[in-house]
Amino acid sequence: MFVLIWATLLFSVRVSDAETGSSVWGKQSCPLTDYCITLVEGEITAEAGLCVVIPCSFTVPEDIKVLHIVWFKCESTKQRCGHGDMIFHSKTFSDKVQSEFKGRVSLLESDVSQKNCSIIVNDLKESDSGTYQLRVNTLPSSGSFSKFSQRATVSVQGMNHPAV
């Protein structure tokens, strides 16, 4: 089921670059040479009551170990999200995750070594509309650091079809 959702979303968010003819699906942020996070570019729209996938991937140098992935939903006016904005943590710190997101957010690929940071948010509510940001926490040989990604925007609209 996840593969079907991922494939459908991947094909629906791919856009064509008219000047080069190349296909791209996201905006890449590379704060360091071999450290990149790629998120979908533009707004993702979804319908209340259903689910949404926020496609995401990352690369890190081979000598850097990924400790965990943290997703946040925060105000677009904030430059960085804080602990109070946390909606998912790959190490299950459920007491810090916003209560309205508990049990509704998961990684599409639970093995962070696969460099897939895509999440699925189930049972969408209109209040889930907003700005989402990823933080990848790593441990290089010289110490610990974390990097924030660019942001993805999700717009959740009311149900178009009445429940049967």
C-alpha atoms as an extended CHARMM CRD file, in Angstrom:
* protein
*
       164  EXT
         1         1  MET       CA              0.0000000000        0.0000000000        0.0000000000  PROA      1               0.0000000000
         2         2  PHE       CA              2.8080000000        2.4250000000        0.9130000000  PROA      2               0.0000000000
         3         3  VAL       CA              4.5440000000        1.7010000000       -2.3820000000  PROA      3               0.0000000000
         4         4  LEU       CA              1.3510000000        2.5240000000       -4.2750000000  PROA      4               0.0000000000
         5         5  ILE       CA              0.8760000000        5.7880000000       -2.3450000000  PROA      5               0.0000000000
         6         6  TRP       CA              4.5340000000        6.7340000000       -2.8370000000  PROA      6               0.0000000000
         7         7  ALA       CA              4.4530000000        5.9730000000       -6.5840000000  PROA      7               0.0000000000
         8         8  THR       CA              1.2070000000        7.8890000000       -7.0760000000  PROA      8               0.0000000000
         9         9  LEU       CA              2.5180000000       10.9110000000       -5.2100000000  PROA      9               0.0000000000
        10        10  LEU       CA              5.8810000000       10.8250000000       -6.9270000000  PROA      10              0.0000000000
        11        11  PHE       CA              4.2770000000       10.9010000000      -10.3620000000  PROA      11              0.0000000000
        12        12  SER       CA              1.7500000000       13.5540000000       -9.3590000000  PROA      12              0.0000000000
        13        13  VAL       CA              4.3520000000       16.0150000000       -8.0000000000  PROA      13              0.0000000000
        14        14  ARG       CA              6.9420000000       15.6530000000      -10.7720000000  PROA      14              0.0000000000
        15        15  VAL       CA              7.1530000000       18.7490000000      -12.8900000000  PROA      15              0.0000000000
        16        16  SER       CA              9.0000000000       19.3800000000      -16.1190000000  PROA      16              0.0000000000
        17        17  ASP       CA             11.5580000000       22.1370000000      -16.4610000000  PROA      17              0.0000000000
        18        18  ALA       CA             10.5000000000       23.7890000000      -19.7290000000  PROA      18              0.0000000000
        19        19  GLU       CA             13.9400000000       25.2560000000      -20.4390000000  PROA      19              0.0000000000
        20        20  THR       CA             16.0280000000       22.1090000000      -20.0020000000  PROA      20              0.0000000000
        21        21  GLY       CA             13.4150000000       19.4120000000      -20.4810000000  PROA      21              0.0000000000
        22        22  SER       CA             14.6520000000       17.6720000000      -17.3340000000  PROA      22              0.0000000000
        23        23  SER       CA             12.3000000000       16.3220000000      -14.6960000000  PROA      23              0.0000000000
        24        24  VAL       CA             12.5540000000       17.5160000000      -11.1110000000  PROA      24              0.0000000000
        25        25  TRP       CA             10.3410000000       16.8230000000       -8.1340000000  PROA      25              0.0000000000
        26        26  GLY       CA             11.8790000000       18.8340000000       -5.3860000000  PROA      26              0.0000000000
        27        27  LYS       CA             13.9360000000       21.6630000000       -4.0800000000  PROA      27              0.0000000000
        28        28  GLN       CA             17.3800000000       20.6720000000       -2.8620000000  PROA      28              0.0000000000
        29        29  SER       CA             19.0940000000       22.2600000000        0.1090000000  PROA      29              0.0000000000
        30        30  CYS       CA             22.8280000000       21.4880000000        0.4140000000  PROA      30              0.0000000000
        31        31  PRO       CA             24.2930000000       23.4630000000        3.3430000000  PROA      31              0.0000000000
        32        32  LEU       CA             27.4880000000       21.3750000000        3.1890000000  PROA      32              0.0000000000
        33        33  THR       CA             29.1300000000       19.7790000000        0.1630000000  PROA      33              0.0000000000
        34        34  ASP       CA             27.8500000000       16.2050000000        0.5580000000  PROA      34              0.0000000000
        35        35  TYR       CA             24.9010000000       16.9290000000        2.8370000000  PROA      35              0.0000000000
        36        36  CYS       CA             21.6320000000       17.5390000000        0.9570000000  PROA      36              0.0000000000
        37        37  ILE       CA             17.9270000000       17.4050000000        1.7720000000  PROA      37              0.0000000000
        38        38  THR       CA             15.4100000000       17.3010000000       -1.0740000000  PROA      38              0.0000000000
        39        39  LEU       CA             11.7690000000       18.2160000000       -0.4490000000  PROA      39              0.0000000000
        40        40  VAL       CA              8.8670000000       18.5430000000       -2.8520000000  PROA      40              0.0000000000
        41        41  GLU       CA              8.6910000000       21.9930000000       -4.3930000000  PROA      41              0.0000000000
        42        42  GLY       CA              5.4470000000       23.9520000000       -4.1830000000  PROA      42              0.0000000000
        43        43  GLU       CA              2.2970000000       23.2920000000       -2.2230000000  PROA      43              0.0000000000
        44        44  ILE       CA              0.9430000000       19.7980000000       -1.6210000000  PROA      44              0.0000000000
        45        45  THR       CA             -2.8540000000       19.7130000000       -1.5670000000  PROA      45              0.0000000000
        46        46  ALA       CA             -4.8600000000       17.0000000000        0.1190000000  PROA      46              0.0000000000
        47        47  GLU       CA             -8.3920000000       16.3190000000        1.2680000000  PROA      47              0.0000000000
        48        48  ALA       CA             -9.5220000000       16.1620000000        4.9020000000  PROA      48              0.0000000000
        49        49  GLY       CA            -10.0990000000       12.6240000000        6.1540000000  PROA      49              0.0000000000
        50        50  LEU       CA             -7.5230000000       11.1420000000        3.7710000000  PROA      50              0.0000000000
        51        51  CYS       CA             -3.7190000000       11.0190000000        3.9900000000  PROA      51              0.0000000000
        52        52  VAL       CA             -0.8370000000       12.9930000000        2.5130000000  PROA      52              0.0000000000
        53        53  VAL       CA              2.7390000000       12.0230000000        1.7630000000  PROA      53              0.0000000000
        54        54  ILE       CA              5.4880000000       14.6280000000        2.0050000000  PROA      54              0.0000000000
        55        55  PRO       CA              8.2390000000       13.2470000000       -0.2390000000  PROA      55              0.0000000000
        56        56  CYS       CA             11.7430000000       13.7540000000        1.0880000000  PROA      56              0.0000000000
        57        57  SER       CA             15.2300000000       12.3350000000        0.6430000000  PROA      57              0.0000000000
        58        58  PHE       CA             18.6810000000       13.2380000000        1.9290000000  PROA      58              0.0000000000
        59        59  THR       CA             22.3430000000       12.4800000000        1.4330000000  PROA      59              0.0000000000
        60        60  VAL       CA             25.1490000000       12.6250000000        3.9500000000  PROA      60              0.0000000000
        61        61  PRO       CA             28.8530000000       11.7990000000        3.6330000000  PROA      61              0.0000000000
        62        62  GLU       CA             29.6840000000        8.1520000000        4.3410000000  PROA      62              0.0000000000
        63        63  ASP       CA             31.5370000000        8.9930000000        7.5780000000  PROA      63              0.0000000000
        64        64  ILE       CA             28.4230000000       10.6280000000        9.0840000000  PROA      64              0.0000000000
        65        65  LYS       CA             25.8760000000        8.5300000000       10.9660000000  PROA      65              0.0000000000
        66        66  VAL       CA             22.2130000000        9.5720000000       10.9380000000  PROA      66              0.0000000000
        67        67  LEU       CA             20.9030000000        9.3570000000       14.4940000000  PROA      67              0.0000000000
        68        68  HSD       CA             17.2860000000       10.2930000000       13.8820000000  PROA      68              0.0000000000
        69        69  ILE       CA             14.8350000000       12.2850000000       11.8030000000  PROA      69              0.0000000000
        70        70  VAL       CA             12.5110000000       14.8860000000       13.3030000000  PROA      70              0.0000000000
        71        71  TRP       CA              9.5840000000       16.5460000000       11.5080000000  PROA      71              0.0000000000
        72        72  PHE       CA              7.9740000000       19.7890000000       12.6540000000  PROA      72              0.0000000000
        73        73  LYS       CA              4.8640000000       21.7610000000       11.7440000000  PROA      73              0.0000000000
        74        74  CYS       CA              5.4740000000       25.4030000000       12.4910000000  PROA      74              0.0000000000
        75        75  GLU       CA              4.4100000000       28.9260000000       11.6920000000  PROA      75              0.0000000000
        76        76  SER       CA              5.7350000000       30.1760000000        8.3850000000  PROA      76              0.0000000000
        77        77  THR       CA              7.0490000000       33.2920000000       10.1430000000  PROA      77              0.0000000000
        78        78  LYS       CA              9.5250000000       31.2810000000       12.2520000000  PROA      78              0.0000000000
        79        79  GLN       CA             12.9480000000       30.7050000000       10.7250000000  PROA      79              0.0000000000
        80        80  ARG       CA             13.3610000000       27.4410000000       12.6550000000  PROA      80              0.0000000000
        81        81  CYS       CA             10.8260000000       25.2660000000       14.3640000000  PROA      81              0.0000000000
        82        82  GLY       CA             11.1470000000       24.4340000000       18.0590000000  PROA      82              0.0000000000
        83        83  HSD       CA             10.4540000000       21.3970000000       20.2450000000  PROA      83              0.0000000000
        84        84  GLY       CA              6.8370000000       22.5350000000       20.7220000000  PROA      84              0.0000000000
        85        85  ASP       CA              6.3360000000       22.1990000000       16.9570000000  PROA      85              0.0000000000
        86        86  MET       CA              7.4340000000       18.5200000000       16.7860000000  PROA      86              0.0000000000
        87        87  ILE       CA              5.0170000000       16.1610000000       14.9930000000  PROA      87              0.0000000000
        88        88  PHE       CA              7.3000000000       13.1350000000       14.4730000000  PROA      88              0.0000000000
        89        89  HSD       CA             10.5330000000       11.7470000000       15.9170000000  PROA      89              0.0000000000
        90        90  SER       CA             12.0850000000        8.5490000000       14.5650000000  PROA      90              0.0000000000
        91        91  LYS       CA             13.2480000000        7.5630000000       18.0720000000  PROA      91              0.0000000000
        92        92  THR       CA              9.7220000000        7.6530000000       19.5530000000  PROA      92              0.0000000000
        93        93  PHE       CA              9.8450000000       10.6050000000       21.9330000000  PROA      93              0.0000000000
        94        94  SER       CA              6.0520000000       10.6050000000       22.0920000000  PROA      94              0.0000000000
        95        95  ASP       CA              5.8690000000       12.9920000000       25.0610000000  PROA      95              0.0000000000
        96        96  LYS       CA              7.3830000000       15.7740000000       22.9130000000  PROA      96              0.0000000000
        97        97  VAL       CA              5.2060000000       15.1680000000       19.8340000000  PROA      97              0.0000000000
        98        98  GLN       CA              2.1850000000       17.4680000000       19.4920000000  PROA      98              0.0000000000
        99        99  SER       CA             -0.8170000000       15.5450000000       20.8470000000  PROA      99              0.0000000000
       100       100  GLU       CA             -2.9350000000       16.1200000000       17.7180000000  PROA      100             0.0000000000
       101       101  PHE       CA             -0.2980000000       14.3120000000       15.5890000000  PROA      101             0.0000000000
       102       102  LYS       CA              0.3740000000       11.3160000000       17.8690000000  PROA      102             0.0000000000
       103       103  GLY       CA             -0.1970000000        8.0660000000       15.9780000000  PROA      103             0.0000000000
       104       104  ARG       CA             -0.9920000000        9.8530000000       12.6820000000  PROA      104             0.0000000000
       105       105  VAL       CA              2.5310000000       10.4550000000       11.3160000000  PROA      105             0.0000000000
       106       106  SER       CA              5.0560000000        7.8320000000       10.2140000000  PROA      106             0.0000000000
       107       107  LEU       CA              8.0550000000        7.4590000000        7.9300000000  PROA      107             0.0000000000
       108       108  LEU       CA              7.4630000000        5.6570000000        4.6350000000  PROA      108             0.0000000000
       109       109  GLU       CA             10.8050000000        3.9020000000        5.1730000000  PROA      109             0.0000000000
       110       110  SER       CA             11.5820000000        3.2250000000        8.8350000000  PROA      110             0.0000000000
       111       111  ASP       CA             15.2830000000        2.4950000000        8.1830000000  PROA      111             0.0000000000
       112       112  VAL       CA             16.9060000000        5.9720000000        8.1720000000  PROA      112             0.0000000000
       113       113  SER       CA             20.0440000000        4.5120000000        6.5580000000  PROA      113             0.0000000000
       114       114  GLN       CA             17.9850000000        4.2870000000        3.3290000000  PROA      114             0.0000000000
       115       115  LYS       CA             18.0560000000        8.1250000000        3.2140000000  PROA      115             0.0000000000
       116       116  ASN       CA             14.3000000000        8.3760000000        2.7160000000  PROA      116             0.0000000000
       117       117  CYS       CA             12.7910000000       10.9450000000        5.0710000000  PROA      117             0.0000000000
       118       118  SER       CA              9.3030000000       10.9440000000        3.4670000000  PROA      118             0.0000000000
       119       119  ILE       CA              6.4040000000       10.9700000000        5.9100000000  PROA      119             0.0000000000
       120       120  ILE       CA              2.7440000000       10.0850000000        5.6450000000  PROA      120             0.0000000000
       121       121  VAL       CA              0.1620000000       11.9620000000        7.7120000000  PROA      121             0.0000000000
       122       122  ASN       CA             -3.0920000000       10.0210000000        8.1180000000  PROA      122             0.0000000000
       123       123  ASP       CA             -6.6310000000       11.1410000000        8.9660000000  PROA      123             0.0000000000
       124       124  LEU       CA             -6.0010000000       14.6920000000        7.7590000000  PROA      124             0.0000000000
       125       125  LYS       CA             -7.7320000000       17.6580000000        9.3340000000  PROA      125             0.0000000000
       126       126  GLU       CA             -7.9730000000       21.1490000000        7.8540000000  PROA      126             0.0000000000
       127       127  SER       CA             -5.8420000000       22.3240000000       10.7950000000  PROA      127             0.0000000000
       128       128  ASP       CA             -2.9780000000       20.1890000000        9.3950000000  PROA      128             0.0000000000
       129       129  SER       CA             -2.5350000000       22.8340000000        6.6740000000  PROA      129             0.0000000000
       130       130  GLY       CA              0.7250000000       24.6590000000        7.1240000000  PROA      130             0.0000000000
       131       131  THR       CA              4.4720000000       24.6030000000        6.8740000000  PROA      131             0.0000000000
       132       132  TYR       CA              6.4630000000       21.4530000000        7.5860000000  PROA      132             0.0000000000
       133       133  GLN       CA             10.1930000000       21.2550000000        8.2000000000  PROA      133             0.0000000000
       134       134  LEU       CA             12.6290000000       18.3850000000        8.6340000000  PROA      134             0.0000000000
       135       135  ARG       CA             15.6800000000       18.1400000000       10.8640000000  PROA      135             0.0000000000
       136       136  VAL       CA             18.2080000000       15.3520000000       10.3400000000  PROA      136             0.0000000000
       137       137  ASN       CA             20.3120000000       14.7690000000       13.4490000000  PROA      137             0.0000000000
       138       138  THR       CA             23.7010000000       13.2390000000       12.7120000000  PROA      138             0.0000000000
       139       139  LEU       CA             26.8520000000       12.2140000000       14.4890000000  PROA      139             0.0000000000
       140       140  PRO       CA             30.0950000000       12.8310000000       12.5460000000  PROA      140             0.0000000000
       141       141  SER       CA             33.4350000000       11.8120000000       13.9910000000  PROA      141             0.0000000000
       142       142  SER       CA             34.0940000000       15.4040000000       15.0990000000  PROA      142             0.0000000000
       143       143  GLY       CA             30.9150000000       15.8450000000       17.1580000000  PROA      143             0.0000000000
       144       144  SER       CA             27.1540000000       16.1220000000       16.8700000000  PROA      144             0.0000000000
       145       145  PHE       CA             25.2400000000       18.5740000000       14.7060000000  PROA      145             0.0000000000
       146       146  SER       CA             21.8440000000       18.8900000000       13.0590000000  PROA      146             0.0000000000
       147       147  LYS       CA             20.6130000000       20.5120000000        9.8770000000  PROA      147             0.0000000000
       148       148  PHE       CA             17.2170000000       21.9440000000        9.0500000000  PROA      148             0.0000000000
       149       149  SER       CA             15.7500000000       21.5910000000        5.6070000000  PROA      149             0.0000000000
       150       150  GLN       CA             13.8240000000       23.9440000000        3.4470000000  PROA      150             0.0000000000
       151       151  ARG       CA             10.1120000000       23.7820000000        4.0730000000  PROA      151             0.0000000000
       152       152  ALA       CA              7.2040000000       21.9310000000        2.5120000000  PROA      152             0.0000000000
       153       153  THR       CA              3.7250000000       23.4510000000        2.4820000000  PROA      153             0.0000000000
       154       154  VAL       CA              0.5860000000       21.3530000000        2.8590000000  PROA      154             0.0000000000
       155       155  SER       CA             -2.9270000000       22.6090000000        2.1660000000  PROA      155             0.0000000000
       156       156  VAL       CA             -5.7710000000       20.4460000000        3.4870000000  PROA      156             0.0000000000
       157       157  GLN       CA             -9.1910000000       21.1710000000        2.0280000000  PROA      157             0.0000000000
       158       158  GLY       CA            -12.5700000000       20.0450000000        3.3220000000  PROA      158             0.0000000000
       159       159  MET       CA            -14.0220000000       16.7820000000        2.0620000000  PROA      159             0.0000000000
       160       160  ASN       CA            -15.3310000000       17.0110000000       -1.4830000000  PROA      160             0.0000000000
       161       161  HSD       CA            -17.3300000000       13.7980000000       -1.2160000000  PROA      161             0.0000000000
       162       162  PRO       CA            -19.7810000000       12.9860000000        1.5610000000  PROA      162             0.0000000000
       163       163  ALA       CA            -18.9250000000        9.9550000000        3.6720000000  PROA      163             0.0000000000
       164       164  VAL       CA            -20.9920000000        6.8830000000        2.8410000000  PROA      164             0.0000000000
